[in-house]
Amino acid sequence: MVLNYIWISFFITAFVIALGRLLFMGDISVFPAMMNSTFQSSKTAFEISLGLTGVLSLWLGIMKIGEKGGLVDFLAKMLSPVFIKLFPEIPKGHPVTGSIFMNIAANMLNLDNAATPLGLKAMEQLQELNTKKDTASNPMIMFLVLNTSGLTIIPVSILVYRAQMGAEQPTDVFIPLLLATFFSTLAGIIITSLYQRINLINRTVITTLGGMCIFVAAIIWGFSQLDKDMMNTVSTTAANILLMTIIIGFIIAGMRRKINVYDAFIEGAKEGFTTSIRIIPYLVAILVGIGVFRASGAMTFLVEGIRYTVEACGMNSDFIGALPTALMKPLSGSGARGMMVDAMSTYGADSFAGRLSCIFQGSTDTTFYILAVYFGSVGIRHTRHAVACGLLTDLAGVIAAMAVAYMFFG
């Protein structure tokens, strides 16, 4: 229901602003731009879905081998002590906990092509446990928030963009970005737990979060010892080695169980094809709404309004140049990436706004895209508190990013 109102507001807000630009500013190009955006966004949605077909088929095929080979069950048993606290409605040792872990691990390593199909697989398994098939369950919402919080340990693509834009030290945002994304994930867990009345004050959760803090600190220290070229090389190589190790490990597990690995892969790959077809309408809907909102100039008016308010209050407005990236990130990953590059191009890669835009880009994920794709893949229409938790997590990520940026570069 909330997503319905948000989607409608994209169009109504865009129409009102475009009409104002036409009547009061004589801008005759705004309505053609909006209509062009609907066609382009529809095409983009289909191309994304088409591009996902092969990747979904590959990774759901690999996951099917892992299921039949027993590795997913093994991961589920290993993670049960933690997951039973964060997902109390999931039966202990259920295979979905293994799928959730695989998805989160892929996100942490910035492996988007692997993370999405693994996330869709986890969502399908959560739907099997869901008693109200058109309504998001508590575990679904917690899982979605863990995705929208965007916990990333190796932000390779952002570092590459900074190098391409001429940053003197492309890796100077690495530690601030890690801190911002960690705080946004922590905030997402706390916010969702408050909504769902989950008690986090227990030895298991505190030990796990403490271990994560130590792990993140170790990663930060290790990468801080490397120069920019070596850092990019090591992070990319490590991610790809881990990914290939997972594939080989699943195949070997299937061989040990003496299953027909090839047939298991084909069975899972078929699921990937049907899933990619099923999400097309949801992708078209959300991307067209976002495209119209942007083309109308609504995003520009919003940013300039914030700038005027901040400056009128006598506050520092250095962050405004990076704000379009933060505002666009919940709506569109590619749009936010474009805003990040634009900020670095306009203000300089080593400017405060240029660096902050990179931290914004890596601190959270695309909330509405994930909502549309993940919930759409299993036919969820009533999202309950998913949007609120996702957006509050995004807000926490923005605040953390700004605080960290002022601490390091202000």
ChimeraX attribute file (.defattr): number of C-alpha atoms within 10 A of each C-alpha:
attribute: neighborCount
match mode: 1-to-1
recipient: residues
	/A:1	11
	/A:2	14
	/A:3	18
	/A:4	11
	/A:5	9
	/A:6	15
	/A:7	18
	/A:8	12
	/A:9	14
	/A:10	20
	/A:11	18
	/A:12	15
	/A:13	16
	/A:14	26
	/A:15	19
	/A:16	13
	/A:17	17
	/A:18	26
	/A:19	18
	/A:20	13
	/A:21	18
	/A:22	15
	/A:23	11
	/A:24	9
	/A:25	10
	/A:26	11
	/A:27	13
	/A:28	13
	/A:29	12
	/A:30	20
	/A:31	19
	/A:32	11
	/A:33	16
	/A:34	23
	/A:35	16
	/A:36	15
	/A:37	22
	/A:38	20
	/A:39	14
	/A:40	14
	/A:41	22
	/A:42	22
	/A:43	15
	/A:44	16
	/A:45	22
	/A:46	18
	/A:47	13
	/A:48	15
	/A:49	23
	/A:50	16
	/A:51	13
	/A:52	20
	/A:53	21
	/A:54	16
	/A:55	19
	/A:56	30
	/A:57	24
	/A:58	20
	/A:59	23
	/A:60	28
	/A:61	25
	/A:62	25
	/A:63	28
	/A:64	24
	/A:65	31
	/A:66	27
	/A:67	21
	/A:68	19
	/A:69	25
	/A:70	18
	/A:71	19
	/A:72	26
	/A:73	20
	/A:74	17
	/A:75	20
	/A:76	22
	/A:77	17
	/A:78	14
	/A:79	18
	/A:80	20
	/A:81	15
	/A:82	18
	/A:83	24
	/A:84	17
	/A:85	18
	/A:86	22
	/A:87	21
	/A:88	14
	/A:89	14
	/A:90	20
	/A:91	14
	/A:92	16
	/A:93	20
	/A:94	20
	/A:95	22
	/A:96	23
	/A:97	29
	/A:98	27
	/A:99	25
	/A:100	28
	/A:101	19
	/A:102	21
	/A:103	25
	/A:104	22
	/A:105	18
	/A:106	23
	/A:107	26
	/A:108	20
	/A:109	23
	/A:110	22
	/A:111	21
	/A:112	13
	/A:113	16
	/A:114	21
	/A:115	23
	/A:116	22
	/A:117	26
	/A:118	26
	/A:119	25
	/A:120	26
	/A:121	27
	/A:122	24
	/A:123	23
	/A:124	19
	/A:125	19
	/A:126	23
	/A:127	23
	/A:128	13
	/A:129	18
	/A:130	18
	/A:131	10
	/A:132	12
	/A:133	15
	/A:134	15
	/A:135	17
	/A:136	23
	/A:137	22
	/A:138	23
	/A:139	21
	/A:140	24
	/A:141	23
	/A:142	24
	/A:143	22
	/A:144	23
	/A:145	30
	/A:146	26
	/A:147	27
	/A:148	27
	/A:149	31
	/A:150	28
	/A:151	30
	/A:152	26
	/A:153	24
	/A:154	27
	/A:155	26
	/A:156	20
	/A:157	14
	/A:158	22
	/A:159	22
	/A:160	16
	/A:161	18
	/A:162	25
	/A:163	17
	/A:164	12
	/A:165	18
	/A:166	14
	/A:167	20
	/A:168	12
	/A:169	14
	/A:170	23
	/A:171	25
	/A:172	18
	/A:173	23
	/A:174	21
	/A:175	20
	/A:176	28
	/A:177	31
	/A:178	24
	/A:179	23
	/A:180	29
	/A:181	30
	/A:182	24
	/A:183	22
	/A:184	28
	/A:185	25
	/A:186	18
	/A:187	23
	/A:188	29
	/A:189	21
	/A:190	18
	/A:191	21
	/A:192	25
	/A:193	19
	/A:194	13
	/A:195	14
	/A:196	16
	/A:197	10
	/A:198	16
	/A:199	12
	/A:200	15
	/A:201	9
	/A:202	9
	/A:203	9
	/A:204	15
	/A:205	18
	/A:206	13
	/A:207	12
	/A:208	13
	/A:209	13
	/A:210	12
	/A:211	12
	/A:212	13
	/A:213	14
	/A:214	12
	/A:215	13
	/A:216	17
	/A:217	14
	/A:218	12
	/A:219	15
	/A:220	18
	/A:221	12
	/A:222	11
	/A:223	19
	/A:224	15
	/A:225	10
	/A:226	13
	/A:227	12
	/A:228	18
	/A:229	12
	/A:230	12
	/A:231	19
	/A:232	21
	/A:233	11
	/A:234	14
	/A:235	17
	/A:236	18
	/A:237	12
	/A:238	13
	/A:239	18
	/A:240	14
	/A:241	11
	/A:242	13
	/A:243	16
	/A:244	11
	/A:245	12
	/A:246	16
	/A:247	16
	/A:248	13
	/A:249	16
	/A:250	24
	/A:251	21
	/A:252	16
	/A:253	20
	/A:254	23
	/A:255	14
	/A:256	11
	/A:257	13
	/A:258	11
	/A:259	15
	/A:260	13
	/A:261	23
	/A:262	13
	/A:263	13
	/A:264	21
	/A:265	21
	/A:266	18
	/A:267	17
	/A:268	22
	/A:269	24
	/A:270	16
	/A:271	17
	/A:272	25
	/A:273	20
	/A:274	14
	/A:275	25
	/A:276	24
	/A:277	15
	/A:278	17
	/A:279	21
	/A:280	21
	/A:281	17
	/A:282	19
	/A:283	25
	/A:284	21
	/A:285	16
	/A:286	24
	/A:287	25
	/A:288	25
	/A:289	24
	/A:290	22
	/A:291	26
	/A:292	26
	/A:293	23
	/A:294	19
	/A:295	21
	/A:296	28
	/A:297	17
	/A:298	18
	/A:299	16
	/A:300	12
	/A:301	12
	/A:302	13
	/A:303	16
	/A:304	14
	/A:305	11
	/A:306	14
	/A:307	19
	/A:308	13
	/A:309	12
	/A:310	14
	/A:311	11
	/A:312	9
	/A:313	8
	/A:314	9
	/A:315	10
	/A:316	10
	/A:317	14
	/A:318	15
	/A:319	19
	/A:320	19
	/A:321	24
	/A:322	27
	/A:323	25
	/A:324	23
	/A:325	27
	/A:326	27
	/A:327	20
	/A:328	23
	/A:329	27
	/A:330	23
	/A:331	21
	/A:332	22
	/A:333	18
	/A:334	12
	/A:335	19
	/A:336	24
	/A:337	22
	/A:338	15
	/A:339	24
	/A:340	33
	/A:341	22
	/A:342	20
	/A:343	25
	/A:344	27
	/A:345	14
	/A:346	13
	/A:347	15
	/A:348	18
	/A:349	28
	/A:350	20
	/A:351	19
	/A:352	21
	/A:353	25
	/A:354	25
	/A:355	28
	/A:356	35
	/A:357	32
	/A:358	31
	/A:359	32
	/A:360	32
	/A:361	29
	/A:362	31
	/A:363	33
	/A:364	33
	/A:365	30
	/A:366	23
	/A:367	26
	/A:368	25
	/A:369	20
	/A:370	23
	/A:371	25
	/A:372	23
	/A:373	24
	/A:374	24
	/A:375	26
	/A:376	19
	/A:377	23
	/A:378	21
	/A:379	19
	/A:380	18
	/A:381	17
	/A:382	18
	/A:383	20
	/A:384	16
	/A:385	17
	/A:386	25
	/A:387	20
	/A:388	16
	/A:389	27
	/A:390	30
	/A:391	19
	/A:392	19
	/A:393	30
	/A:394	31
	/A:395	19
	/A:396	24
	/A:397	31
	/A:398	24
	/A:399	17
	/A:400	24
	/A:401	30
	/A:402	22
	/A:403	15
	/A:404	21
	/A:405	23
	/A:406	15
	/A:407	10
	/A:408	13
	/A:409	15
	/A:410	12
